[in-house]
Amino acid sequence: MLINQLSDIQEEQVTDKKATDKKVYTRTVYALIGGIVLLNLVWWLISQCIH
């Protein structure tokens, strides 16, 4: 009985860790895409001002 409860707790921790890793990965991807879009916008604005 105790062993079953321990293995359930361990499985929950692994699942939580995977969910957290996925959240961090998703946030990183969005940050990279947002950064690239922002840099392109700034570059476009600068090029508009120069010409």
Distance bins in CASP14 RR format, pairs under 12 A and 6 or more apart:
PFRMAT RR
TARGET T0000
AUTHOR 0000-0000-0000
RMODE 2
METHOD distances of the structure
MODEL  1
1 7 0 0 0 0 0 1 0 0 0 0 0
1 8 0 0 0 0 0 1 0 0 0 0 0
2 8 0 0 0 0 0 1 0 0 0 0 0
2 9 0 0 0 0 0 1 0 0 0 0 0
3 9 0 0 0 0 0 1 0 0 0 0 0
3 10 0 0 0 0 0 1 0 0 0 0 0
4 10 0 0 0 0 0 1 0 0 0 0 0
4 11 0 0 0 0 0 1 0 0 0 0 0
5 11 0 0 0 0 0 1 0 0 0 0 0
5 12 0 0 0 0 0 1 0 0 0 0 0
6 12 0 0 0 0 0 1 0 0 0 0 0
6 13 0 0 0 0 0 1 0 0 0 0 0
7 13 0 0 0 0 0 1 0 0 0 0 0
7 14 0 0 0 0 0 1 0 0 0 0 0
8 14 0 0 0 0 0 1 0 0 0 0 0
8 15 0 0 0 0 0 1 0 0 0 0 0
9 15 0 0 0 0 0 1 0 0 0 0 0
9 16 0 0 0 0 0 1 0 0 0 0 0
10 16 0 0 0 0 0 1 0 0 0 0 0
10 17 0 0 0 0 0 1 0 0 0 0 0
11 17 0 0 0 0 0 1 0 0 0 0 0
11 18 0 0 0 0 0 1 0 0 0 0 0
12 18 0 0 0 0 0 1 0 0 0 0 0
12 19 0 0 0 0 0 1 0 0 0 0 0
13 19 0 0 0 0 0 1 0 0 0 0 0
13 20 0 0 0 0 0 1 0 0 0 0 0
14 20 0 0 0 0 0 1 0 0 0 0 0
14 21 0 0 0 0 0 1 0 0 0 0 0
15 21 0 0 0 0 0 1 0 0 0 0 0
15 22 0 0 0 0 0 1 0 0 0 0 0
16 22 0 0 0 0 0 1 0 0 0 0 0
16 23 0 0 0 0 0 1 0 0 0 0 0
17 23 0 0 0 0 0 1 0 0 0 0 0
17 24 0 0 0 0 0 1 0 0 0 0 0
18 24 0 0 0 0 0 1 0 0 0 0 0
18 25 0 0 0 0 0 1 0 0 0 0 0
19 25 0 0 0 0 0 1 0 0 0 0 0
19 26 0 0 0 0 0 1 0 0 0 0 0
20 26 0 0 0 0 0 1 0 0 0 0 0
20 27 0 0 0 0 0 1 0 0 0 0 0
21 27 0 0 0 0 0 1 0 0 0 0 0
21 28 0 0 0 0 0 1 0 0 0 0 0
22 28 0 0 0 0 0 1 0 0 0 0 0
22 29 0 0 0 0 0 1 0 0 0 0 0
23 29 0 0 0 0 0 1 0 0 0 0 0
23 30 0 0 0 0 0 1 0 0 0 0 0
24 30 0 0 0 0 0 1 0 0 0 0 0
24 31 0 0 0 0 0 1 0 0 0 0 0
25 31 0 0 0 0 0 1 0 0 0 0 0
25 32 0 0 0 0 0 1 0 0 0 0 0
26 32 0 0 0 0 0 1 0 0 0 0 0
26 33 0 0 0 0 0 1 0 0 0 0 0
27 33 0 0 0 0 0 1 0 0 0 0 0
27 34 0 0 0 0 0 1 0 0 0 0 0
28 34 0 0 0 0 0 1 0 0 0 0 0
28 35 0 0 0 0 0 1 0 0 0 0 0
29 35 0 0 0 0 0 1 0 0 0 0 0
29 36 0 0 0 0 0 1 0 0 0 0 0
30 36 0 0 0 0 0 1 0 0 0 0 0
30 37 0 0 0 0 0 1 0 0 0 0 0
31 37 0 0 0 0 0 1 0 0 0 0 0
31 38 0 0 0 0 0 1 0 0 0 0 0
32 38 0 0 0 0 0 1 0 0 0 0 0
32 39 0 0 0 0 0 1 0 0 0 0 0
33 39 0 0 0 0 0 1 0 0 0 0 0
33 40 0 0 0 0 0 1 0 0 0 0 0
34 40 0 0 0 0 1 0 0 0 0 0 0
34 41 0 0 0 0 1 0 0 0 0 0 0
34 42 0 0 0 0 0 1 0 0 0 0 0
35 41 0 0 0 0 1 0 0 0 0 0 0
35 42 0 0 0 0 1 0 0 0 0 0 0
35 43 0 0 0 0 0 1 0 0 0 0 0
36 42 0 0 0 0 0 1 0 0 0 0 0
36 43 0 0 0 0 0 1 0 0 0 0 0
37 43 0 0 0 0 0 1 0 0 0 0 0
37 44 0 0 0 0 0 1 0 0 0 0 0
38 44 0 0 0 0 0 1 0 0 0 0 0
38 45 0 0 0 0 0 1 0 0 0 0 0
39 45 0 0 0 0 0 1 0 0 0 0 0
39 46 0 0 0 0 0 1 0 0 0 0 0
40 46 0 0 0 0 0 1 0 0 0 0 0
40 47 0 0 0 0 0 1 0 0 0 0 0
41 47 0 0 0 0 0 1 0 0 0 0 0
41 48 0 0 0 0 0 1 0 0 0 0 0
42 48 0 0 0 0 0 1 0 0 0 0 0
42 49 0 0 0 0 0 1 0 0 0 0 0
43 49 0 0 0 0 0 1 0 0 0 0 0
43 50 0 0 0 0 0 1 0 0 0 0 0
44 50 0 0 0 0 0 1 0 0 0 0 0
44 51 0 0 0 0 0 1 0 0 0 0 0
45 51 0 0 0 0 0 1 0 0 0 0 0
END
